[in-house]
Amino acid sequence: MENPLKIVIAGCSGRMGHVLLECVFADGDLQLHGALDRVGNPQLGRDAGEQLGVVSGIKVTDSIEEALRNADVLVDFTRPEASMAYLDACQKYDVKMIIGTTGFSADQKQVIEAASKTIAIVFAPNMSVGVTLLINLVQSAAKVLKEGYDIEIIEAHHRHKVDAPSGTALRLGEAAANALGRNLEACAVYGREGVTGERDPSTIGFATVRGGDVVGDHTVLFAGTGERVELTHKASSRATFALGALRAAKYLSAKNSVEGKNKGLFDMQDVLGLR
C-alpha cells in the first residue's frame, strides 16, 4: 500500500503483543510504527520482530513519546494502569486508540469517555467478530425469553488472567440486562456458596473458570422449564482478537475523510456496522 496505516503496539512482548505483531506484518495495508513495553523489559532495544524471525527496523522501547510520534493508531491490550498512561499520551500526540484492555474501574471508564471528546477510540472488552455477534444474539434472545427463563453466564480463561469475571462476560451480562430493562450492577450475582436460598428470577448469575491455556470461552445460558437455550463462543486463538483490533484501527483511520473518525467513542458493533 502506498500510504500504510502506522500502527503502534503496546505490550508488544506479551502474548497478545506477539499475535498483533504477526498480524501487522502479514497485512500490506499496515505498517509497524512503534513497539512499546514496560520499563525493565528484557526486549527493550531489540528489534520488535526478532522473536518472530522478522527484521522490522522498529526497536522495542519504553518511551511513549518516541513510539507515538507521527503514528496513526495505538493498539493496547495491557493493564488498566498502563492503558491510562497511553491514553494521556494519545491525547497529547493526537493518536487514535484501540483499547482491548479489561478490568477498568468505573472512574477509569469515565476518563476514557472524556478522552474520546478529543481523539477517536474503539473501546471493547472483546475485539472478536464472533463475540460481537454473540452480544447481539444475547440481546435478541433476552427479549424473547424475558419470562420464565433464568440467565447464567459461564466463562473460562487461562490461568494467567487477573480479572474476573472477564470483561466479555460482563458485557454479555449488560446486553441481557439492558434488553430486559434491568441494571446489571443491581441484579448481578458473582458467586454462590453455602445455603443461598432459592434463585431470585430477576438476577443474572456469573460463573468463572480459570486454568491451563484456555484462550476464552463464554456461554450465556437461558434456563427455562423443560428446556435450555445456550449461546456459546469459544476462541481457539488470540488471532481472532488481534484481527478484530486491527479491523477497528482501519475503521477509525480510513483515509477517506467521510469514513475516518477524528474523535468519539466506538465499540466493535460500530466497527462491524451492527448498531
C-alpha positions in Angstrom: 0.0 0.0 0.0 1.3 3.5 -0.9 0.3 5.0 2.5 0.0 2.2 5.0 -1.6 2.8 8.4 1.1 3.4 11.0 0.4 1.1 14.0 1.9 1.2 17.5 1.5 -1.9 19.6 1.6 -1.6 23.4 2.8 -4.6 25.4 4.5 -5.9 22.3 6.4 -8.6 24.2 3.3 -10.2 25.7 1.1 -13.0 24.3 -1.3 -10.6 22.6 1.6 -8.4 21.5 3.2 -11.2 19.6 -0.1 -12.1 17.8 -0.7 -8.4 17.0 2.8 -8.2 15.5 2.3 -11.2 13.4 -1.0 -9.8 12.0 0.5 -6.4 11.3 3.5 -7.9 9.4 1.0 -10.0 7.4 -1.2 -7.1 6.3 0.1 -4.9 3.5 -2.2 -2.1 4.5 -0.5 -1.8 7.9 3.0 -0.7 9.0 4.6 -1.2 12.4 5.5 2.3 13.5 6.2 1.7 17.2 6.6 -1.1 19.7 6.0 -0.3 23.4 6.7 -2.3 26.6 7.2 -1.7 30.2 10.4 -0.3 31.8 12.9 -3.1 32.5 11.5 -5.5 29.9 14.4 -7.6 28.6 13.3 -7.0 25.0 13.9 -3.2 25.2 16.3 -2.1 22.4 15.8 -5.2 20.3 14.0 -5.4 17.0 10.3 -5.9 17.6 10.1 -8.7 15.1 13.2 -10.6 16.4 11.2 -13.3 18.2 9.1 -13.9 15.1 12.1 -14.1 12.7 11.2 -10.7 11.2 13.5 -7.7 10.7 11.1 -4.8 11.2 13.5 -2.0 11.8 11.5 -1.0 14.9 13.1 -1.2 18.3 11.1 -2.1 21.4 11.0 1.0 23.6 9.6 2.2 26.9 9.4 5.8 25.6 5.8 6.6 24.8 6.8 9.8 23.1 9.3 8.0 20.8 6.7 5.4 19.8 3.8 7.7 19.2 5.4 10.5 17.3 3.7 10.7 13.8 1.8 7.4 14.5 -1.8 6.9 13.4 -3.2 4.3 15.9 -2.1 2.8 19.2 -3.4 -0.8 19.9 -3.5 -1.6 23.6 -4.1 -4.9 25.3 -2.2 -4.3 28.5 -3.4 -3.4 32.1 -5.6 -0.6 33.2 -2.8 1.4 34.8 -0.7 1.3 31.7 -3.7 2.0 29.4 -4.4 5.2 31.3 -0.8 6.4 30.7 -1.1 5.5 27.0 -4.5 7.3 26.8 -2.9 10.5 28.1 -0.1 10.3 25.6 -2.5 9.6 22.7 -4.4 12.7 23.5 -1.1 14.7 23.7 0.1 13.4 20.3 -3.3 13.2 18.6 -3.1 9.4 18.0 -6.2 7.3 17.8 -6.5 4.4 20.2 -7.8 0.8 20.2 -8.4 -0.4 23.8 -8.8 -4.1 24.4 -7.7 -4.0 28.0 -10.2 -5.2 30.6 -10.6 -4.7 34.3 -11.1 -0.9 34.3 -12.8 0.8 37.3 -15.9 2.9 36.7 -13.8 6.1 37.2 -11.3 4.9 34.6 -14.1 4.2 32.1 -15.2 7.8 32.6 -11.7 9.0 31.9 -11.8 7.0 28.6 -15.1 8.5 27.7 -13.8 12.0 28.4 -10.8 11.4 26.2 -13.0 10.4 23.3 -14.1 14.0 23.1 -10.6 14.9 21.7 -9.5 11.6 20.0 -11.2 8.7 18.3 -11.2 5.5 20.5 -12.6 2.0 19.9 -13.1 0.5 23.4 -14.4 -3.1 23.7 -13.7 -5.9 26.2 -13.5 -8.3 23.3 -12.4 -7.5 19.8 -13.6 -10.8 18.3 -16.1 -10.5 15.4 -17.9 -13.7 16.7 -18.2 -12.3 20.2 -19.6 -9.0 18.8 -22.3 -11.1 17.0 -22.9 -13.1 20.2 -23.7 -9.8 22.1 -26.4 -9.1 19.5 -27.8 -12.6 19.7 -28.0 -12.4 23.5 -29.9 -9.1 23.3 -32.4 -10.7 20.9 -32.8 -13.9 23.0 -33.3 -12.0 26.2 -36.2 -10.0 24.7 -37.9 -13.2 23.6 -37.1 -15.3 26.7 -37.9 -12.5 29.2 -40.3 -14.5 31.3 -39.7 -17.9 32.9 -36.0 -18.2 32.0 -33.0 -17.7 34.3 -29.9 -16.2 32.9 -26.5 -17.5 33.8 -23.1 -16.6 32.2 -20.2 -19.0 32.3 -16.7 -18.0 31.2 -13.4 -19.7 31.2 -9.9 -18.3 30.6 -6.2 -19.3 31.1 -4.5 -19.4 34.4 -2.7 -16.0 33.8 -5.9 -13.9 33.6 -6.0 -11.5 36.5 -9.6 -10.1 36.4 -12.9 -12.0 37.0 -15.4 -12.2 35.6 -14.0 -11.4 32.2 -14.8 -8.1 30.6 -16.6 -10.0 27.9 -18.8 -11.8 30.4 -19.7 -8.5 32.0 -20.5 -7.1 28.5 -22.8 -10.1 27.8 -24.5 -9.5 31.1 -25.0 -5.9 30.3 -26.5 -6.9 26.9 -29.0 -9.2 28.6 -29.8 -6.7 31.4 -30.3 -3.8 29.0 -32.7 -5.9 26.8 -34.8 -6.6 30.0 -34.7 -3.1 31.3 -32.5 -4.1 34.3 -29.4 -2.6 35.9 -26.6 -5.2 35.9 -25.0 -3.7 39.0 -28.2 -4.3 40.9 -29.1 -7.8 39.6 -25.7 -9.5 39.1 -24.7 -12.4 41.3 -21.0 -13.2 41.1 -20.7 -16.2 43.4 -22.7 -18.7 45.4 -21.7 -20.7 48.4 -23.5 -22.3 51.3 -27.2 -22.0 51.9 -28.2 -19.4 49.3 -31.9 -19.9 49.2 -33.9 -20.2 46.0 -32.7 -18.3 43.0 -34.1 -14.8 42.5 -35.5 -14.9 39.0 -34.6 -11.3 38.4 -30.8 -11.9 38.9 -28.1 -12.7 36.3 -25.5 -15.1 37.5 -21.8 -15.4 36.7 -19.5 -18.4 37.0 -15.8 -18.1 36.4 -13.3 -20.8 35.5 -9.5 -20.3 35.4 -7.0 -22.9 34.2 -4.5 -24.0 31.7 -4.2 -22.2 28.4 -7.9 -21.6 27.7 -8.0 -18.6 25.3 -11.5 -17.7 26.1 -14.9 -19.5 26.3 -18.2 -17.7 27.0 -21.7 -19.2 27.3 -24.9 -17.4 28.1 -27.5 -19.9 29.4 -31.2 -19.2 29.4 -32.7 -21.9 31.6 -36.4 -22.4 31.5 -38.9 -25.1 32.5 -38.3 -28.2 30.3 -35.7 -26.5 28.1 -32.4 -24.6 27.9 -31.1 -22.2 25.3 -27.3 -21.8 25.3 -25.4 -19.3 23.2 -21.7 -20.0 23.2 -18.5 -18.6 21.7 -15.1 -20.4 22.0 -11.9 -18.7 21.0 -9.1 -21.1 20.0 -6.5 -18.5 19.0 -5.7 -14.9 20.1 -5.5 -14.1 16.4 -9.3 -13.5 16.4 -8.8 -10.6 18.9 -5.8 -9.2 17.1 -7.6 -9.2 13.7 -10.6 -7.6 15.2 -8.5 -4.9 16.8 -6.7 -4.1 13.5 -10.0 -4.0 11.7 -11.1 -1.4 14.3 -7.9 0.6 13.6 -8.8 0.7 9.9 -12.3 1.7 10.8 -11.1 4.7 12.8 -8.4 5.7 10.3 -10.0 5.4 6.9 -8.0 7.7 4.6 -11.4 8.8 3.1 -12.3 11.8 5.3 -16.0 10.8 5.1 -15.3 7.5 6.8 -12.4 8.4 9.1 -13.1 9.2 12.7 -11.3 12.1 14.3 -12.9 11.8 17.8 -15.6 9.8 19.5 -16.1 6.6 21.5 -16.9 3.5 19.5 -17.1 -0.3 20.0 -17.0 -3.3 17.8 -20.7 -3.0 17.0 -19.8 0.3 15.3 -16.8 -1.3 13.6 -19.0 -4.1 12.1 -22.0 -1.9 11.3 -24.3 -3.7 13.7 -25.5 -0.7 15.6 
